[in-house]
Amino acid sequence: MEKELDELLRRLDEVAQLQGAAALLNWDQATYMPAGGAETRGRQLAAVSRLAHEKFVDRAVGGLLDRLERFLPSIDPDSREARLIAVTRYDFDRATRVPGDFPAECERHASRGYQLWSSARAADDFGIVADHLERTVELSRRYSSFFTGYGHVADAMIDESDRGMTVARLRPLFQELRERLVPLVEAAVERQAEQQGRNRFTSPSAGVSPLLNCFPRMEQIAFGEEVIRTFGYDFAAGRQDLSEHPFAISLGSGDVRITTRVKDADLSEALFSTLHEAGHAMYEQGVDDELQGTPLGGGTSSGVHESQSRLWENVVGRSHEFWQHYYPALQQRFPDQLGHVGLDAFYLAVNRVVRSLIRTDADELTYNLHVLIRFDLECELLEGKLEVADLPEAWRARYSSDLGIESEGDHDGVLQDMHWYSGLVGGAFQGYTIGNILCSQFYAAANAAHPGIREDIARGRFETLFSWLSENVWRHGRKFTPDELLRRATGVEMSIEPYLDYLRNKYATG
């Protein structure tokens, strides 16, 4: 077994290095690459993707797996070896169903799509990218057709991102969540309106958020980096840059990078993007070294990944305890803008509930409504119930019915997210809501094990929470499926109840 395993690891490491090179090309495309490089970059990514795919689906890899699987009955099913064989088999079986030229075709298409999306968003014109999206939907359906045994056209892509999840499982869960969130949002908005009405008699600036002012961008960036360094993000194994859409990306062991987006007139944009992406990055930095260079060497699913980013951004970064410690330091950086604003007023501004158009700017109560709209629309696109040409109007209609607002153009509507334009349609958005659900379950379990975590946060100490997550979530990489990881870490199955309890307690709406 040892000889066969060493050979498998050697081959998998080659694939991992090619994937890391592709990640570097993608990072550069989103940060520093000149616009004129898009076509060449597309060819470069296609070439690297094709090489990685060919090496992974090589017949020799399948033969190694066949021989190694004979040893599975005699080894610990939770060992690295057993899990490596099982996860590699899952990935190999999926990859071998995909024709060799398809990944390269998708890379070329996605690379061009990112540039088209950037141009379309800047011009507020969906028409620039509409034909490209038509092709994306075709590619997505074609990709789904390579797999059997799924009940919905989106299931193959959902299972790839969030293993074990399907449309049949998620639709009723999301529907229940929507039904229970809407009254919470309505109650919170009404309560805030009453408070604002009372404050008008005592404060001429009532209703003006202290987050909206002129905040020098370098100071914003410096403060965010100071916070995530204290969280535990390792700058010796990462860096932060600027991009149109904030993201985290792993280039391999010892190099996990993040980006943020800065608005001079809005303090929350860069800060909470930085906290969010640092959550993703700390997860990747926390994977055990022995799993690196293998299919186990990354987060287990998009939902679990998102649980880590939402935990650090919202549960920690928007908590009263967090701002007890960090608000004086923020006031020192921006004395003219915040020196006259009290802690409680700032905390309320950070957690203000607003029916807004932008998903990434949304508060915790309304955020999932944005996600559920996207999930439903992409399912309808894939099912053929919604034409691409009708997508902008369908988008506006759903925002009007679900959130009571409507975008005037495409920039803040159907063009605000890059996902459908730089990848396939399907399998991405459900992870955001799954992540919100799971983050409350992980945080509740961490607090049950260490009841002093909130007091630690109020002192600017994050070691206990960081260590619990590292031990129970991060280090395992993809060794366990999302459901298995959740049970091992918390002892329970996925449930929306802890998340709803967290929201009710925080917003005092129920």
N, C-alpha and C positions, 0 to 999 in steps of 0.2 A: 504493500500500500504506500509506503513512504516514497518509493521511486516514482510511482504513478502520480502521487500528489505533488511532488516537487516539479514534475514536468507540467502538470496542470497549472500550478502557481506561476511558473515561468511564462507560459503562454498568456495567462490572464494579466500578468504584469505588463506585457507588451501592449495589450489592448488598453489597459489603464493609462499607460503613458501617451498613447495616441489620443485618448479621450481628454487627457489633461492638455495636450497641445491644442485640440479643438476648443477647449474651454478658454485658453489664453487668446485664441483668435476671436472668439465671441466677446470676451471682455474688452479687447482692444476696439472691436467694432462699435461697442456701446459707449466707449469713453473717449479715445484719442484718434481713432481712424478718420482720415478726411473722407468727405462724402464721395469723392471720386474713386475711392478704393472699393466700393461696394461690389462691383462685378467681379473683380479679381478675388476679393475675399470670399465671395460665394464659391468660386472654383476651388480655392484653397480648402475651405471647409468641406466641400464635396469630396475632394481627394482624400483628406484625412478620415472623414466619416466612412468612405468606402474601404479604406485600408483597415480600419478598426473592425468594421463589420465582417470583412473577409477573414480576418485573423480569428475572430470569435467563432464564426460558424464553420471553421475548418473541420473537415471530417475527423481529424485527429483529436480535436477537443471532444467530439461526441464519443469516440472510442475510449478516451480516458474516463469520461463520465460513466460509460457502460461498465468498465472494469472496476472503478472505484465504488460504484453502487453495490457491488457484491459484498463490500465490507461493512455496509451500513448496519446490518443486524448485530454486528459484534462491537460497535463503538457507541459511546454516549451520544444520544440524539441531540443534546444541547451543546456538544463540543463544537469548536470552530470547524473541525474537519467535516463533521456531519452536516452542519448548516451551510458550509461552503459548497458542498456537493449538491445539496438540495436547491439552494438559491441559484447556483450556476446552471443546474438542469432547467429550472423554471425559465431563466433568461435565454438559455440556449434554445429551448423548444420554441419560444416566442420568436427569437431572431431567425431561426431556420425556416420559419413560415413566411418570412419577408424576402421577396426577391432581392438579389444582390445589388441591383442598381437603384432600388427604391430609396434607401437612406440618403444616397448622394443626391437624388432628385429632390428630396424634401429639403436637404441642406441648401441647395441652390435656390429653391423657391423661398425658403424662410429668410435667407440672407437678403434677397431682393425685397422681400416683404417688409423687413424692418425699415429699410430706407424709404419705401413707399409710404409706410405708416407715418414715419417722421414728417415727410413732406405733406401728407394729407392732413395730419393734425395741425401743422403749422398754418396750412391754408384753410382749415376748417371746411374740408371738402371730402366727403366720403367717396365721391365719384372717382377720385384718384386711385383708390385702392379696391374699389368694388370688384372689378374683374379678377384681381389677384385673390380676393377672398372667395370668389366663386370657385377658382381652382383649388384653393385650400380645402373647401368643403368636399370637393371631388376626391382629393388626395386622402382626406380623413375617412371618407366612406370606403375608399379602396383599401386603406390600411386595416380598417375594421373587418373587411371581407377576408383577410388572410387568416382569421381566427374563427374557430367553431366553438359551440357550447355556450355561447352568451345569448341572453334574452333580448338585448337591445343593442342598436348600432353603436352606442357610446360606451358600452360595457368594457370592450377590449381596451380602450384608452383609459377608462376610469380604473380598471384593475391594474394597469401598468403603473399608474400614479399612486393609487390607494388600494393596495391588494386586498381582496375580499369584499370590496364595495361594488355595488351595482346600482343601476337606475331604480330597480325594483326595491332595493333596500333603502336608498337615499330619498326617494320621492316622498314616502309617507313621513319619514323623519323630518325632512325639510318643511313639509306642509304643516306638521304640528308645531315646529319651531316658529314658522311665520305667524300662525294663528295666535301663539302665545306672546310673540314679540310685539305685534301691532298695538295691543292695549297698553303694554309697558311704555312704548314710545309715546303714545298719545297722552298718557298720564304725566310722563316726565316733561313733555313740551308744555302742557297746561300749567304744571307747577312752576316751571321756569318763567312763563309769561306772567303769572301772578306775582312772583318775586320781583321781576323787572318793573312791573307796574307800581309796586310799593316803593321801589328804590328811586323812581323818577322824582319823588317828592324830596329826597334827601341827597341825590347825587346827579349833577347835570350830565355826567358821562355814563350813566347807567345804560347798559345795552351795548356799549363799545368794548369789545374784547381787548384785554391787555396784551393778547398775543399778536394783535394787529398794530404794528408801529414800524419804525425804521430800525432794523437790527443789522448791524454790519455783518456781512456773511462770514468773514474769517473768524469772528468771535463766536458766531453760531456753531461753526464747524469745530472750533477748539473746545467749546463746552461739551458738545456731543461726544467727542473723542475722549474727553476726560472721564465722562460717565461710563462709557463702555469699557474703558481700560480698567475702571474699578469693578465693573461687572465681572470681568475675567477674559474679555476678548484680547487675544495675544497679538500685539502689533508686530512682534518679531516673526510671526507666521501669517501676517495679513497686512492689509492697508485699506484706506478709504479714498475713493475718488468721486467725481461727479458724473452723473448720467441723466438722460431724459427720464428714465424710469428706474428708480432705485432697485438694486438686486444684490444678492450674495452669490458667489460662485467659487467652487473649489477647483483649483488647478492641480491638486494632488497634495500629498502629505507635506505639511509645513507651509502651505500657500493657499489661504482661504481669504478672498478679498470681498469687500463690500463697496457699494456706492450709495450716494445720497443725492438729494435734489434740494437746492436752497432757494427760498424766496426772501428777498430783503424785507418785505413788508409783512411776513408771516413767520413768527418764531417756531410754530409747531411743525412746519413742513420738514425742515432738515433734521430737527431734534428727534422726532418720533420715527422718521425713516431710518435714522442711524440706529436707534434702539432696536427697531424691528429687524433690520438686516443683521445686526450683531447677534440677535438670538439665533438666526439661521446659522451664522458663521461659527458661533461657539459650539453648536451641535456638531458641525463638521470637524472642528478642531478637537472635539472631545472623543472622536471615534478611536478605539484602541489601535495602537500602532500595528499590531499583528494582523489587523484586517485590511490595512492599506494595500493598494495594488490589486485588490480582488473585488468581486461584485458585492462583498459585504462592507466595503469601505466607504459608506455614506449613509445618509439618513434613510430610514426604512420606508417612508412614504411622504407624499406631499402634505398630508394631513398632520402627521406627527411633526414634520418639519415646521409647519405653520403654527403648531401648538407652542413651539419654543419661541418663535418670533413674537407671537401675540402675548405670551406670558411676560416676556421682558419689556415689550412695548407698553402693554396695557395694565396687566395685573400688577406689575412692579412699577413701571414708569409713569403711570397715571394715578398711582395710589397716594393717599394723603401722607403716609409714612415716608415715601420717597421724597416728596416735596418738603416735608419737615426738615430733612437734611440738606437737600440741594437748592432750595429756593434762595437762601441767603447768598450762596455762591453765584447764582444766576443774577440776583439783584446787583451784586458787585460788578459783574460784567456789563450790565445794562442799567446803570443807576438812573439815568434820565428817563428811560422808558418804564422801569419797574419799581423804582425807589419808593413811589407813593402808593403802590398796589400791595395790599395785604396778602398774607399766605392763603387765607380762605377764599378770597376773591379770585386769586390766581388759580387755585385748585378747582373752583367751580368753572372757570373758563376752560381749563384743560379737559374737563369732563362734560362740557356743555352738549346737550342733545339738540341736533339741528337736522332737519330734513334737507339734505344736500344732494348735489348731483354727482359728486366725485367719490368713488369708492375708497381710494387711498386716504382721503381726508375725513372719512366718515367716523362718527363717534361709535362707541361700542354697542349702543342699543340699535342704531340703524344699519350698522355695517353689513350684517348678514342679509338684510333685505336687498342690498346691492348685489351680493353674491348669488342669491336665489334667483334674481331676475336673469343674470347671465347664464346660470345653469339651465333654466327653463328654455331660454332662447337658443342656446347651442344645441340642446336636445331637439328642438323643433327644426333647426337648420338641418341637422343630420337626418331627421325623420322625413324631410321633404315637406313638412307642413308650413315652413316659412321660407320664402325666397330671399336671397341676399339683397336684391333691390328693395325689398320691403323692410329690411332690418332696421334702418334708422327710425322709421315711423313706429314699428313695433316696440322699439326701445323707448321712444317717447311715451307711448301709450302705457307701457308697464310702469314707468316712473311716475306718470300721472296717477295711476290707480293705486300703486303700492306706497308711494312716498308723497303724493300730493304736489309734485313739482314736475316741470318739464323743461328740458334743455332747448335753447333757442337755435343751437347749431349742432354740428357733429363733434367739434373739439371737446366739449364737455359731455358729449353723449356717446355714441357708438365708437368713437375713436379714442376714448380716454385710456383704454387698456391696450397693451401691445400684444397680448397673448394670441388672439386669433390671427394676427398678421405676421407673427414671427415663429409660428409653430402650427400644429394641427388644431382643429376645432374639436373640443371634447377632452375631458380628463384633467383639466387644470383647475377650474373654479371651485369644484366641490371641496377641494382640499382646504380652502380658506375657512369655510364654515366648520368642517370637521376639526380643523385646528383650534377654532374658538371653543368648541365643545370639549376637546381633549385637554386644553391648557388648564381649564378649571379643575378637571379631575386630577391632573398631575400636581397642580398647586395644592389642592386639598390634601392629597396624600403626603406631600412634602411637609405641610404644616402639621399633619397628624403625627408624623415621625419626629418633627422638630417644632414644637409649639412656639418657640421664640423667634421664628423667622421674621415676623412683622416688626418686632422690636429691633432686630438686626438691621432691617431696611431703614428704619428711622434713624439709625446711627451711621448709615452709609456702609454697612457691612453686608456683603453678599456671599461670603464664602460657604455658609451652610446650605443655602439654596443651590448655589453652583455645584457643590459637592454631591448633593442628593440627585440632581439632574444628571450629573456626570456618571454616577454609579448606577442609576436606575434606568436611564434613557440613552444618553449619548454614547457611552463606551460600546454598546452592543451593535452599533451600526445597523446593518440589515440582517443580523443573525435571526431576528424574530419578526414575524409579521406584525402589522399594527395591532391587531386584536391580541396576539400573544404578548406583545410588549406592554400593552395597557394592563392586562391581567396580572402580569408579573410585577409591575410597578405599583399598581393601585389595588389589586385584588378584586376588581369589578369589571363589568362589561361597559361599553360605550353607552352613555346616557346624557340627555340634555338637562337633567335635573340640577346637577351641581353648577352648570353654567347659568341657568335661570336663577338659581339661588344667589349666585354671585352678583348678577345684574340687579336683582331685586334689593339685595342688601346695600349695594353701592348707591343705587339711584333712589332708594326709599320710595318705590312706587307700588309696593304691594306687601 
